[in-house]
Structures are given as C-alpha cells and as structure tokens.
Amino acid sequence: QVRLVESGGGLVQAGGSLRLSCTGSTSIFSLNSMGWYCQVQGKERELIAAVSRRGSTYYADSVKGRFTISKDNDRNTLYLQMNGLKPEDTAMYYCAGAYSDFVGRSPPYWGQGTQVTVSS
C-alpha cells in the first residue's frame, strides 16, 4: 500500500513562495507518475502539475511559469515549488500517484492534503 503525506502549506502574502513536499511510504520511484492537485471548496479537484517516471512534466496553464514539480527519489519525496503566488492559488493541495504512465484525473493513491492560503 502506498501512503503519501504532504507538508509545507501555510499562509503567505501574494507574490510570495512556498514549497510543498510529499513523502511516500514506499519508493516513489516505483510509481510511474505523480502529480499535484488543488481543490477549492465546492469545486472539483484539478491537476496542476505532474511528472512521469522518466521526468516528463505537465503544468496547467494557470501555474505554468510559476510552479515547478520535481522529485527526489533518494529522499522518497515529491516537491512543488510555488513562486509568484496569487490569492486565486488559495486551495487545498494534494499529491497523488499512479502506476499508469500519467496520473490523470483519478489516480489511486492520495495524500491527505495541505492548505495553502494566499492573502492579498
């Protein structure tokens, strides 16, 4: 069973930065794809960044150029570096993983989420 735990969320002013971390209970290298999702209350969870086992990345248009996804297989950790934060980035952020080539909308493994709040 893969268990994922996020950390690094918090309150930050607009224009600031945060780095989210997601640590896995098993080698995240064994997962073929991982991603970060955000969810605003009352709305669907949205994939914002993903990385494949080979290092290919995907970014939603809303975060392209501001967020960077990366993983450290030695530390068993997935990261999301968030720069230039905007109030509209306020959401719960989840990491997720899958054995498929792309995490997609419903990967099987999820963390519990970490809240990011950006004040104006």
C-alpha positions, 0 to 999 in steps of 0.5 A, a space after each residue: 500500500 502506498 501512503 503519501 503525506 504532504 507538508 509545507 502549506 501555510 499562509 503567505 502574502 501574494 507574490 510570495 513562495 512556498 514549497 510543498 513536499 510529499 513523502 511516500 511510504 514506499 519508493 516513489 520511484 516505483 510509481 510511474 507518475 505523480 502529480 499535484 492537485 488543488 481543490 477549492 471548496 465546492 469545486 472539483 479537484 484539478 491537476 496542476 502539475 505532474 511528472 512521469 517516471 522518466 521526468 516528463 512534466 505537465 503544468 496547467 496553464 494557470 501555474 505554468 511559469 510559476 510552479 515547478 514539480 520535481 522529485 527526489 527519489 533518494 529522499 522518497 519525496 515529491 516537491 512543488 515549488 510555488 513562486 509568484 503566488 496569487 490569492 486565486 492559488 488559495 486551495 487545498 493541495 494534494 499529491 497523488 500517484 499512479 502506476 499508469 504512465 500519467 496520473 490523470 484525473 483519478 489516480 489511486 493513491 492520495 495524500 491527505 492534503 495541505 492548505 495553502 492560503 494566499 492573502 492579498 
